[in-house]
């Protein structure tokens, strides 16, 4: 064990981590002690300067040196995520910190939003953040469990800032999450997972709002048809607003409920929605209460 006297930090030499060059100066130890006490999610030079009576330049230098030693994790220009004593100063990938500090326009949706909204027990391995088509992934995001989903028809409608795990990020609401998932079910585990999310969301959904969001997307009506078909298959009433929208301008060729390469290309057709049910209804119902 190697101990840092001023702060009480202990580095576990048996962890397999190379700690050479990671010892803290007296000032840096004071900073870590302050971070342990106040627990800020993100720190800037201005925060440090105000709290420890330092100049902005001196505070910036301290933060840069601590980041180079692995005690802070840079999440944006001038912003750092503290890595406190219980982590041993080992960077823990935190996509929420990165998103909270990101200046680009985005919102969290699909399975990530569904999980945070309590609509599914399945937490995705990566956070799904929808962005405008052409948005480049920052280099610092490469090490994070964070997946950017480019959208040609991007809109922030149906999303809002929300505190998540100590950070404020832009999160899709129930309606936006449902219509996004219904348009691209492959992004969150297919229609069986979508059926489970839909079943849990029934009492929360404002259907006119969902229809409004769907009407703004070129594939929104197809998503609405998929939701209507799922409600019918799980023996739930189809709300009037959804039913009216989904049954308009039906195509001459029905669409598949889910990917034909996975479930095949045949099944009964729900004529009212022009949807071929190529997924066993029993499999849908079995997953509703999981």
Secondary structure, DSSP 8 states (H G I E B T S, - for coil): -EEETTTTEEE-GGGS---TT----HHHHHHHHHHHHH--SSEEHHHHHHHHT--HHHHHHHHHHHHHTTSEEEEETTEEEE--GGGTT-----HHHHHHH--S-EEE-HHHHHHHTTS-S---SSEEEEEETT----GGGTTSSEEEEEETT---TTEEEEEETTEEEEEE-HHHHHHHHHH-GGGGT-HHHHHHHHHHHTTT--HHHHHHHHHTSTTHHHHHHHHHHHHHHTT----HHHHHHHTTT--SS-EESS-HHHH-S--EEETTTTEEE-S-HHHHHHHTT-
